[in-house]
Amino acid sequence: MLRPRFIQRSCVEGDHIDLRQAAAIKRFRPDIVLFELPSNQAVPTNQAEIDQIIAHLEIAAKKYPYARSDIAVWQNIGQLWRAGCHLQAFNIDGPDGLRRVVNTEFTEKYPAVRRDWLFWAYLYTRERQMADNIERIINNCDKPNPTVAVFLQSIHWKHVRFLMRHPQPPQIWRYYFGRFPEITPENIDDKIRQRSPTLGRFWKRRLG
């Protein structure tokens, strides 16, 4: 039976570098690293590709200083690879179109947006994909007790851990939508499509 050891670290996307994720790579030497990036986006598989990623991040860092946090992560991964520790890296988030919903469909910012039931439908849609991707990766791992560095923001990791416990549909409903009496399992599909056709294209019913 697989017994992964999960090490989660957030990263502040602000005007300074945040080295928590880079430090976790160096300290724990994980077997697997999971990034909060689109799962259909390629990750580096060799040093030349790491160098290319770092070069792109150097450009981005001129506008977004926190990109240097990712540079430090990939530099530490490269060091482990050169030392013979070839950890695997995966992107586990939903596609770009889904991720952009948070910027196009909501006028309020976090945490105020938590009062909107559609935000929780957006979260569930993304986090369901994250949980499914993590389980697929772990199940395909050939090491019985892998150390897994989870670089999801803490809000997502809390919810993903809940989903990975395989709750029943009524439990999922209460967790994500129980505070919104205007939403029911019978009407949520139509309400999502009415408010956000974009999210509606990604929404998949798994709530029973």
N, C-alpha and C positions, 0 to 999 in steps of 0.2 A: 504494500500500500504506500502510495506516495505521501510524503509528509514534508511539503515545502516549508522553508523558513522565509517568511516575508519581511523585508526591510523597507518601510515606506518613508519617503522624504518628499516634502513639498518644496516649491521654489517660488520666492517672491518675484513677480514680474514687475519690477520697479526700476528706479534710476541708479541701482547699484548692483554689484555682483553678489550672488548668494551661493556659497560653496557647500551647502549641506549635501546636495546630491553627489557632487564630485568627491567629497570626503567619504561618503558611504561606499563609493566604488573602491577607494583606496583601502578603507578599513576592513570591509567585509569580503572583498574579492568575489562578488556574486557569480553564480553560474548563468543567471539570466537577468537581463535588465529590461524593464517594461516602460516604454515612453508614452506620454499622453499626446500622441500624434496620430494622424490618420493611418489606419492599418493597411491601406493600399499605397502608402508612400514608402519607398524603399529605404532601408537602413544600411549603413556601411557594412561591408563584409571583409574588408582588408584595409591595410594602412593607407594605401593610396586614396581610397574612398573617404577615410577619416580625414585625411589632409584636405580633401576637397570640401567636405562639410565644414571644417574649421575655417577655411578660406571664405566660404559664404557667410559664416557667422561673424567673422571679423568685419565684413561689410555691414551686416545688420546691426552690429554693436555700435556703429557710429550714430545710429538713430535710437536704438533700443539697448541701453547699457546692460540689461540683464542677459542679453545674448552671450555675454562673457561667462555666465554661469554654465551654459551648455558647452562652451569651448573647453572649460576646465573638465567637464564630464568626459568629453571625447578624448581629451589628452590623457586622462587617467585610464580610460578603456584601452587606448593605444599602448600605454605602458604595460598593461597586463597582457595584452596580446603578444607584445615583443618578449615578455618574460615567459611565454608558453602557456599562459592561462587564457584560453580562447573562449571567453564568455559569449553567450548569444544575446543579441539585442533584437527587440521586437517593438513595433508600434501597435498599439492595441485600441486606439480610439476609433470612432466612426469617421466617415468620409468628410471632406472639407465642407460640402454642402450642408450637412447636418450641423457641424460645428459652428457655421456662420449664422445659424438661426438665432443664437443668443444675441447677436449684434443687429439683426435685421427685424426681429419680431417683437422686441420688448423696448419700451421707453424708459422703464425704471432699471436701475442698476442693482447689483447685489449689495446688501442683503434685502432691500425693499422688494425686489422682484420675487422673492420667495412667497409673497402673498398671492401670486398669480398661479392658478392651477396649470396654465399652459407651460409655465416654466418647469413644473414638476413632470409634465409629459415629455418635455425636451430632455430633462435629466434622465428620466427612466429610459428613453430611447437610446441615449448615448451609453448609459451605464450598463444596460443590458448587453450591448455589444462588447463593452469592455470585459464584463464578467465572462461572457462566452469565449472571447479570445484568450483570456487568461487560462481558463480551464482547458481549452484545446492545446495551448502551449505546454502547460504542465503535464497533461496526459501524454504528450508526445516526447517528454523529456526522458532520456535514458539513465538519469541519475535518480536514485530512490529518494534522496533528501536534499533537493537543490536549494541553494540560497538564492532568493529572488528579490532583486531591488525593484521596488515599485515606485516609479516617479510620476504618480498621479497626485493631483492636489488633494488635500485631506478630505474636502467635501465629497469628492468622487470616491475615494478609497473607502470611506465609511459606508457609503451606499453599495459599492461593489462587494464589499465583504458580506453585507446582508444578503445580496443576491446569490453569492457563492455558497450560502448555507442552504440553498434550494428551498426557499419558502413556498408555501402553497399560494395559489392565486389570490385568495381572500387576504392573506397576510401582506402580499405585495400591494394590493389595493389600499389597505389601511395605511401602509407605510408611506406611500407616495401621494395618495389622494384622499385619505380619511378626513382631512380638515376642510374639504371642499364639498358641502352638501349639494351644490348645484351640479356636480359631476357624478354620474353613475356609470357602472359597467355597460349599461345599455345605450347611453347617449354620448359617451366620450369620443367614439370614432367620428361621428358626424360633427361634433363640436370642434374637434381638432381640425378637420378639413375646412370647416367654415372660417375659423380664425387664422389658420396658417396652412394653406395648401402645400407650402414647402415642407413643413414638418410632417404633414399628412402623408407625403410620399415616403418618408422614412419610418413612420409609425407602424409597428407590427403588434397585433394583439397577442398577449401571452398572459392575460389576466383572468381568463375563464369567463 
